[in-house]
Amino acid sequence: GALWRLVFLLGESTEGPADLFVDLEYGPRQAAFRARLATGGLTLATVTTPEGLSEVLFQALRDLPSTDTERAGLEQLWNIPPRNSNFTGRARELDQIRASLSARNVMTVQALRGMGGVGKTHTAIEYAHRYASNYQLAWWIAAEQPSLIAEQLAVLGAPLGLPAAPDTTAAVRAVCGELRKRQGWLLIFDNAERAEDLRPVLPGGTGHVLVTTRRSGFRVLGPVFDLDVLDRA
């Protein structure tokens, strides 16, 4: 099989002294290697931030499977909405969400609460994309209609390779059982109304659950972070 290699190079625009980038003994070999990379038909990506590196690396890993079937299966385990290219700010909030979710080795539920229009949904989407390399599975569930929550989670059964279930309740039970066997998964329940609506579909195990809501009462599931409006700057 193929032997995949991941190579990191400092770009020519990187600031600093020249001797930081060019080895005194092997400088010509370095230059020749860079030239081969640029003309060898390889996959190249330029990043300028750790977050950008995380996203590009995750995308590269998603593209690694050698067959269309394997690639399709991997992509089906990710249904997060597209990233907002105009997203700005919230770095502190995203760091706090990440720290909270990673604090324990058991399933952690973190609620993101705020008034309508403050940016809860886009912050949750940004979190998923920014930390994509930490998750093998990320699943988005629109939770404003409680009666549809279980159905949306049950859909995950097929890409997980689970046999067809006789009804939604059995399908959710099977999905939760499979997630308890896995690590590195993220469930996002967007615009949830009540904590009680989520209890039946929380898998347990060692994954992460992020909830956005305008309501109170979610501390019974885990910590709640209040998202305020952005300052003018």
CYANA upper distance limits for C-alpha pairs under 8 A (distance plus 0.5 A):
 10 LEU  CA     14 THR  CA      6.95
 10 LEU  CA     21 PHE  CA      7.73
 16 GLY  CA     20 LEU  CA      7.37
 17 PRO  CA     21 PHE  CA      8.12
 18 ALA  CA     22 VAL  CA      6.94
 19 ASP  CA     23 ASP  CA      7.28
 19 ASP  CA     24 LEU  CA      7.94
 22 VAL  CA     26 TYR  CA      8.26
 22 VAL  CA     27 GLY  CA      5.75
 22 VAL  CA     30 GLN  CA      7.90
 23 ASP  CA     27 GLY  CA      5.30
 23 ASP  CA     30 GLN  CA      8.21
 26 TYR  CA     30 GLN  CA      6.76
 27 GLY  CA     31 ALA  CA      6.84
 28 PRO  CA     32 ALA  CA      6.72
 29 ARG  CA     33 PHE  CA      6.58
 30 GLN  CA     34 ARG  CA      6.79
 31 ALA  CA     35 ALA  CA      6.80
 32 ALA  CA     36 ARG  CA      6.79
 33 PHE  CA     37 LEU  CA      6.79
 34 ARG  CA     38 ALA  CA      6.87
 35 ALA  CA     39 THR  CA      6.90
 36 ARG  CA     40 GLY  CA      5.97
 37 LEU  CA     41 GLY  CA      8.02
 37 LEU  CA     42 LEU  CA      7.01
 38 ALA  CA     42 LEU  CA      7.99
 45 ALA  CA     56 VAL  CA      7.74
 47 VAL  CA     52 GLY  CA      6.03
 47 VAL  CA     53 LEU  CA      6.21
 47 VAL  CA     56 VAL  CA      8.37
 48 THR  CA     52 GLY  CA      7.07
 48 THR  CA     53 LEU  CA      8.06
 49 THR  CA     53 LEU  CA      6.85
 50 PRO  CA     54 SER  CA      6.73
 51 GLU  CA     55 GLU  CA      6.91
 51 GLU  CA    130 ARG  CA      6.25
 51 GLU  CA    131 TYR  CA      8.14
 52 GLY  CA     56 VAL  CA      6.66
 52 GLY  CA    130 ARG  CA      8.12
 53 LEU  CA     57 LEU  CA      6.39
 54 SER  CA     58 PHE  CA      6.65
 54 SER  CA    130 ARG  CA      7.21
 54 SER  CA    131 TYR  CA      7.18
 54 SER  CA    132 ALA  CA      7.55
 54 SER  CA    133 SER  CA      6.40
 55 GLU  CA     59 GLN  CA      6.75
 55 GLU  CA    129 HIS  CA      7.02
 55 GLU  CA    130 ARG  CA      6.59
 55 GLU  CA    131 TYR  CA      7.74
 55 GLU  CA    132 ALA  CA      6.77
 55 GLU  CA    133 SER  CA      7.19
 56 VAL  CA     60 ALA  CA      6.69
 57 LEU  CA     61 LEU  CA      6.71
 57 LEU  CA    133 SER  CA      7.43
 58 PHE  CA     62 ARG  CA      6.71
 58 PHE  CA    132 ALA  CA      6.65
 58 PHE  CA    133 SER  CA      5.16
 59 GLN  CA     63 ASP  CA      6.86
 60 ALA  CA     64 LEU  CA      7.00
 62 ARG  CA     71 ARG  CA      7.64
 62 ARG  CA     74 LEU  CA      7.33
 62 ARG  CA     75 GLU  CA      7.79
 63 ASP  CA     71 ARG  CA      7.26
 64 LEU  CA     71 ARG  CA      8.19
 65 PRO  CA     70 GLU  CA      6.21
 65 PRO  CA     71 ARG  CA      5.87
 66 SER  CA     70 GLU  CA      7.59
 66 SER  CA     71 ARG  CA      7.88
 67 THR  CA     71 ARG  CA      6.78
 68 ASP  CA     72 ALA  CA      6.49
 69 THR  CA     73 GLY  CA      6.69
 70 GLU  CA     74 LEU  CA      6.82
 71 ARG  CA     75 GLU  CA      6.76
 72 ALA  CA     76 GLN  CA      6.67
 73 GLY  CA     77 LEU  CA      7.38
 73 GLY  CA    159 PRO  CA      6.61
 74 LEU  CA     78 TRP  CA      8.05
 76 GLN  CA    159 PRO  CA      6.32
 77 LEU  CA    136 GLN  CA      8.08
 77 LEU  CA    137 LEU  CA      5.60
 77 LEU  CA    138 ALA  CA      6.84
 77 LEU  CA    139 TRP  CA      7.44
 77 LEU  CA    156 LEU  CA      7.97
 77 LEU  CA    159 PRO  CA      6.84
 77 LEU  CA    160 LEU  CA      7.98
 78 TRP  CA    137 LEU  CA      6.37
 78 TRP  CA    138 ALA  CA      5.46
 78 TRP  CA    139 TRP  CA      6.27
 79 ASN  CA    138 ALA  CA      7.26
 79 ASN  CA    139 TRP  CA      5.99
 79 ASN  CA    140 TRP  CA      6.47
 80 ILE  CA    125 ILE  CA      7.30
 80 ILE  CA    128 ALA  CA      7.82
 80 ILE  CA    138 ALA  CA      7.26
 80 ILE  CA    139 TRP  CA      6.72
 80 ILE  CA    140 TRP  CA      5.91
 81 PRO  CA    125 ILE  CA      7.18
 81 PRO  CA    140 TRP  CA      8.23
 82 PRO  CA    125 ILE  CA      8.06
 83 ARG  CA    122 HIS  CA      8.38
 83 ARG  CA    125 ILE  CA      6.81
 83 ARG  CA    126 GLU  CA      6.71
 83 ARG  CA    129 HIS  CA      7.37
 84 ASN  CA    122 HIS  CA      7.52
 84 ASN  CA    125 ILE  CA      8.49
 84 ASN  CA    126 GLU  CA      7.94
 87 PHE  CA    122 HIS  CA      8.07
 87 PHE  CA    126 GLU  CA      8.23
 89 GLY  CA    230 LEU  CA      8.31
 90 ARG  CA     94 LEU  CA      6.53
 90 ARG  CA    123 THR  CA      7.97
 91 ALA  CA     95 ASP  CA      6.67
 92 ARG  CA     96 GLN  CA      6.74
 93 GLU  CA     97 ILE  CA      6.70
 93 GLU  CA    227 LEU  CA      8.40
 94 LEU  CA     98 ARG  CA      6.65
 94 LEU  CA    123 THR  CA      8.05
 94 LEU  CA    127 TYR  CA      6.85
 95 ASP  CA     99 ALA  CA      6.62
 96 GLN  CA    100 SER  CA      6.57
 97 ILE  CA    101 LEU  CA      6.67
 97 ILE  CA    110 GLN  CA      7.72
 97 ILE  CA    225 PHE  CA      8.41
 98 ARG  CA    102 SER  CA      6.57
 99 ALA  CA    103 ALA  CA      6.45
100 SER  CA    108 THR  CA      8.49
100 SER  CA    110 GLN  CA      7.62
100 SER  CA    223 PRO  CA      8.36
101 LEU  CA    108 THR  CA      6.14
101 LEU  CA    109 VAL  CA      7.59
101 LEU  CA    110 GLN  CA      7.07
101 LEU  CA    208 HIS  CA      6.65
101 LEU  CA    209 VAL  CA      8.37
102 SER  CA    108 THR  CA      8.36
104 ARG  CA    108 THR  CA      7.63
105 ASN  CA    206 THR  CA      6.33
106 VAL  CA    204 GLY  CA      7.91
106 VAL  CA    205 GLY  CA      6.32
106 VAL  CA    206 THR  CA      4.67
106 VAL  CA    207 GLY  CA      7.29
107 MET  CA    204 GLY  CA      5.84
107 MET  CA    205 GLY  CA      5.82
107 MET  CA    206 THR  CA      4.81
107 MET  CA    207 GLY  CA      5.24
107 MET  CA    208 HIS  CA      6.09
107 MET  CA    209 VAL  CA      7.84
108 THR  CA    206 THR  CA      8.04
108 THR  CA    207 GLY  CA      7.24
108 THR  CA    208 HIS  CA      5.65
108 THR  CA    209 VAL  CA      6.53
108 THR  CA    222 GLY  CA      7.43
109 VAL  CA    208 HIS  CA      6.77
109 VAL  CA    209 VAL  CA      5.11
109 VAL  CA    210 LEU  CA      6.41
109 VAL  CA    211 VAL  CA      7.88
109 VAL  CA    221 LEU  CA      6.60
109 VAL  CA    222 GLY  CA      5.56
109 VAL  CA    223 PRO  CA      7.54
110 GLN  CA    209 VAL  CA      6.73
110 GLN  CA    210 LEU  CA      5.50
110 GLN  CA    211 VAL  CA      6.66
110 GLN  CA    221 LEU  CA      8.38
110 GLN  CA    222 GLY  CA      6.21
110 GLN  CA    223 PRO  CA      5.87
110 GLN  CA    224 VAL  CA      6.49
110 GLN  CA    225 PHE  CA      8.02
111 ALA  CA    210 LEU  CA      6.32
111 ALA  CA    211 VAL  CA      4.97
111 ALA  CA    212 THR  CA      6.25
111 ALA  CA    213 THR  CA      7.67
111 ALA  CA    218 PHE  CA      7.30
111 ALA  CA    219 ARG  CA      8.44
111 ALA  CA    222 GLY  CA      7.63
111 ALA  CA    223 PRO  CA      6.83
111 ALA  CA    224 VAL  CA      5.12
111 ALA  CA    225 PHE  CA      6.62
112 LEU  CA    120 LYS  CA      7.08
112 LEU  CA    210 LEU  CA      7.87
112 LEU  CA    211 VAL  CA      6.36
112 LEU  CA    212 THR  CA      5.17
112 LEU  CA    213 THR  CA      6.78
112 LEU  CA    224 VAL  CA      6.45
112 LEU  CA    225 PHE  CA      5.52
112 LEU  CA    226 ASP  CA      6.56
112 LEU  CA    227 LEU  CA      7.06
113 ARG  CA    120 LYS  CA      7.66
113 ARG  CA    212 THR  CA      6.33
113 ARG  CA    213 THR  CA      5.42
113 ARG  CA    214 ARG  CA      5.91
113 ARG  CA    215 ARG  CA      7.43
113 ARG  CA    216 SER  CA      8.31
113 ARG  CA    224 VAL  CA      7.27
113 ARG  CA    225 PHE  CA      6.54
113 ARG  CA    226 ASP  CA      5.33
113 ARG  CA    227 LEU  CA      6.33
114 GLY  CA    118 VAL  CA      6.90
114 GLY  CA    120 LYS  CA      7.32
114 GLY  CA    213 THR  CA      7.16
114 GLY  CA    214 ARG  CA      5.67
114 GLY  CA    215 ARG  CA      8.40
114 GLY  CA    226 ASP  CA      6.25
114 GLY  CA    227 LEU  CA      5.57
114 GLY  CA    228 ASP  CA      6.94
115 MET  CA    214 ARG  CA      5.88
116 GLY  CA    214 ARG  CA      7.16
118 VAL  CA    227 LEU  CA      7.72
118 VAL  CA    228 ASP  CA      7.14
118 VAL  CA    229 VAL  CA      6.04
118 VAL  CA    230 LEU  CA      8.43
119 GLY  CA    123 THR  CA      6.54
119 GLY  CA    227 LEU  CA      8.47
119 GLY  CA    229 VAL  CA      8.46
120 LYS  CA    124 ALA  CA      6.75
120 LYS  CA    212 THR  CA      6.53
120 LYS  CA    213 THR  CA      8.25
120 LYS  CA    227 LEU  CA      7.59
121 THR  CA    125 ILE  CA      6.75
121 THR  CA    190 ASP  CA      7.08
121 THR  CA    191 ASN  CA      8.22
121 THR  CA    212 THR  CA      7.17
122 HIS  CA    126 GLU  CA      6.50
123 THR  CA    127 TYR  CA      6.60
124 ALA  CA    128 ALA  CA      6.88
124 ALA  CA    188 ILE  CA      8.05
124 ALA  CA    210 LEU  CA      7.91
124 ALA  CA    212 THR  CA      8.01
125 ILE  CA    129 HIS  CA      6.91
126 GLU  CA    130 ARG  CA      6.33
127 TYR  CA    131 TYR  CA      6.56
128 ALA  CA    132 ALA  CA      6.05
128 ALA  CA    138 ALA  CA      7.95
131 TYR  CA    135 TYR  CA      7.94
134 ASN  CA    184 GLY  CA      6.89
135 TYR  CA    184 GLY  CA      4.99
135 TYR  CA    185 TRP  CA      5.75
135 TYR  CA    186 LEU  CA      7.16
136 GLN  CA    183 GLN  CA      8.47
136 GLN  CA    184 GLY  CA      5.95
136 GLN  CA    185 TRP  CA      6.39
137 LEU  CA    184 GLY  CA      7.19
137 LEU  CA    185 TRP  CA      5.14
137 LEU  CA    186 LEU  CA      6.68
138 ALA  CA    185 TRP  CA      6.26
138 ALA  CA    186 LEU  CA      5.08
138 ALA  CA    187 LEU  CA      6.35
138 ALA  CA    188 ILE  CA      8.23
139 TRP  CA    156 LEU  CA      8.44
139 TRP  CA    186 LEU  CA      6.84
139 TRP  CA    187 LEU  CA      5.48
139 TRP  CA    188 ILE  CA      6.76
140 TRP  CA    187 LEU  CA      6.65
140 TRP  CA    188 ILE  CA      5.44
140 TRP  CA    189 PHE  CA      6.87
140 TRP  CA    190 ASP  CA      7.96
141 ILE  CA    149 ILE  CA      7.16
141 ILE  CA    152 GLN  CA      6.66
141 ILE  CA    153 LEU  CA      7.53
141 ILE  CA    187 LEU  CA      8.03
141 ILE  CA    188 ILE  CA      6.50
141 ILE  CA    189 PHE  CA      5.40
141 ILE  CA    190 ASP  CA      6.68
142 ALA  CA    149 ILE  CA      7.50
142 ALA  CA    152 GLN  CA      8.46
142 ALA  CA    189 PHE  CA      6.48
142 ALA  CA    190 ASP  CA      5.53
142 ALA  CA    191 ASN  CA      7.30
142 ALA  CA    192 ALA  CA      8.32
143 ALA  CA    148 LEU  CA      7.79
143 ALA  CA    149 ILE  CA      6.16
143 ALA  CA    189 PHE  CA      6.01
143 ALA  CA    190 ASP  CA      5.82
143 ALA  CA    191 ASN  CA      6.06
143 ALA  CA    192 ALA  CA      5.28
143 ALA  CA    193 GLU  CA      7.95
144 GLU  CA    190 ASP  CA      7.62
144 GLU  CA    191 ASN  CA      5.71
144 GLU  CA    192 ALA  CA      5.66
144 GLU  CA    193 GLU  CA      6.69
145 GLN  CA    149 ILE  CA      7.45
145 GLN  CA    192 ALA  CA      8.46
146 PRO  CA    192 ALA  CA      8.35
146 PRO  CA    193 GLU  CA      8.33
146 PRO  CA    197 ASP  CA      6.48
147 SER  CA    151 GLU  CA      8.44
148 LEU  CA    152 GLN  CA      6.87
149 ILE  CA    153 LEU  CA      6.99
150 ALA  CA    154 ALA  CA      6.53
150 ALA  CA    168 THR  CA      7.33
150 ALA  CA    169 THR  CA      7.91
150 ALA  CA    172 VAL  CA      6.95
150 ALA  CA    201 VAL  CA      7.16
151 GLU  CA    155 VAL  CA      7.03
151 GLU  CA    168 THR  CA      6.61
151 GLU  CA    172 VAL  CA      8.34
152 GLN  CA    156 LEU  CA      7.96
153 LEU  CA    157 GLY  CA      8.31
153 LEU  CA    172 VAL  CA      6.87
153 LEU  CA    175 VAL  CA      8.07
153 LEU  CA    201 VAL  CA      8.22
154 ALA  CA    168 THR  CA      6.73
154 ALA  CA    171 ALA  CA      5.69
154 ALA  CA    172 VAL  CA      5.38
154 ALA  CA    175 VAL  CA      7.15
156 LEU  CA    160 LEU  CA      6.79
156 LEU  CA    175 VAL  CA      7.35
157 GLY  CA    161 GLY  CA      6.89
157 GLY  CA    162 LEU  CA      5.73
157 GLY  CA    163 PRO  CA      8.09
157 GLY  CA    164 ALA  CA      8.25
157 GLY  CA    171 ALA  CA      7.21
157 GLY  CA    172 VAL  CA      8.34
157 GLY  CA    174 ALA  CA      7.84
157 GLY  CA    175 VAL  CA      6.03
158 ALA  CA    162 LEU  CA      6.19
158 ALA  CA    163 PRO  CA      7.82
158 ALA  CA    164 ALA  CA      8.00
160 LEU  CA    175 VAL  CA      8.34
160 LEU  CA    178 GLU  CA      8.45
162 LEU  CA    174 ALA  CA      7.94
162 LEU  CA    175 VAL  CA      8.20
164 ALA  CA    171 ALA  CA      7.92
165 ALA  CA    170 ALA  CA      6.29
165 ALA  CA    171 ALA  CA      5.59
166 PRO  CA    170 ALA  CA      7.08
166 PRO  CA    171 ALA  CA      7.95
167 ASP  CA    171 ALA  CA      6.74
168 THR  CA    172 VAL  CA      6.59
169 THR  CA    173 ARG  CA      6.73
170 ALA  CA    174 ALA  CA      6.68
171 ALA  CA    175 VAL  CA      6.69
172 VAL  CA    176 CYS  CA      6.56
172 VAL  CA    201 VAL  CA      7.38
173 ARG  CA    177 GLY  CA      6.62
174 ALA  CA    178 GLU  CA      6.72
175 VAL  CA    179 LEU  CA      6.70
175 VAL  CA    203 PRO  CA      8.48
176 CYS  CA    180 ARG  CA      6.71
176 CYS  CA    201 VAL  CA      7.70
176 CYS  CA    202 LEU  CA      7.69
176 CYS  CA    203 PRO  CA      4.91
176 CYS  CA    204 GLY  CA      8.08
177 GLY  CA    181 LYS  CA      7.31
177 GLY  CA    203 PRO  CA      7.36
178 GLU  CA    182 ARG  CA      7.26
179 LEU  CA    183 GLN  CA      7.97
179 LEU  CA    185 TRP  CA      8.08
179 LEU  CA    203 PRO  CA      6.98
179 LEU  CA    204 GLY  CA      8.46
179 LEU  CA    205 GLY  CA      7.58
179 LEU  CA    207 GLY  CA      8.29
180 ARG  CA    203 PRO  CA      6.72
180 ARG  CA    204 GLY  CA      6.52
180 ARG  CA    205 GLY  CA      4.81
180 ARG  CA    206 THR  CA      7.37
180 ARG  CA    207 GLY  CA      8.43
181 LYS  CA    205 GLY  CA      7.62
182 ARG  CA    205 GLY  CA      8.21
182 ARG  CA    206 THR  CA      8.02
182 ARG  CA    207 GLY  CA      8.35
183 GLN  CA    205 GLY  CA      8.41
183 GLN  CA    206 THR  CA      6.38
183 GLN  CA    207 GLY  CA      6.41
184 GLY  CA    206 THR  CA      8.21
184 GLY  CA    207 GLY  CA      6.43
184 GLY  CA    208 HIS  CA      8.36
185 TRP  CA    207 GLY  CA      5.54
185 TRP  CA    208 HIS  CA      6.77
186 LEU  CA    207 GLY  CA      6.58
186 LEU  CA    208 HIS  CA      5.32
186 LEU  CA    209 VAL  CA      6.24
186 LEU  CA    210 LEU  CA      8.00
187 LEU  CA    208 HIS  CA      6.90
187 LEU  CA    209 VAL  CA      5.32
187 LEU  CA    210 LEU  CA      6.79
188 ILE  CA    209 VAL  CA      6.32
188 ILE  CA    210 LEU  CA      5.24
188 ILE  CA    211 VAL  CA      6.24
188 ILE  CA    212 THR  CA      8.42
189 PHE  CA    209 VAL  CA      8.15
189 PHE  CA    210 LEU  CA      6.85
189 PHE  CA    211 VAL  CA      5.29
189 PHE  CA    212 THR  CA      6.94
190 ASP  CA    211 VAL  CA      6.35
190 ASP  CA    212 THR  CA      5.43
190 ASP  CA    213 THR  CA      7.44
191 ASN  CA    211 VAL  CA      7.79
191 ASN  CA    212 THR  CA      5.50
191 ASN  CA    213 THR  CA      5.08
191 ASN  CA    214 ARG  CA      7.49
192 ALA  CA    197 ASP  CA      8.38
192 ALA  CA    211 VAL  CA      7.38
192 ALA  CA    212 THR  CA      6.75
192 ALA  CA    213 THR  CA      5.58
192 ALA  CA    214 ARG  CA      8.23
192 ALA  CA    215 ARG  CA      8.39
193 GLU  CA    197 ASP  CA      8.09
193 GLU  CA    213 THR  CA      6.92
193 GLU  CA    214 ARG  CA      7.83
193 GLU  CA    215 ARG  CA      6.66
194 ARG  CA    198 LEU  CA      7.87
194 ARG  CA    215 ARG  CA      7.75
194 ARG  CA    217 GLY  CA      7.58
194 ARG  CA    218 PHE  CA      7.73
195 ALA  CA    199 ARG  CA      7.13
195 ALA  CA    217 GLY  CA      7.05
195 ALA  CA    218 PHE  CA      5.81
195 ALA  CA    220 VAL  CA      7.96
195 ALA  CA    221 LEU  CA      7.54
196 GLU  CA    200 PRO  CA      8.32
198 LEU  CA    202 LEU  CA      6.86
218 PHE  CA    222 GLY  CA      7.37
218 PHE  CA    223 PRO  CA      8.31
218 PHE  CA    224 VAL  CA      7.39
219 ARG  CA    223 PRO  CA      6.09
219 ARG  CA    224 VAL  CA      6.53
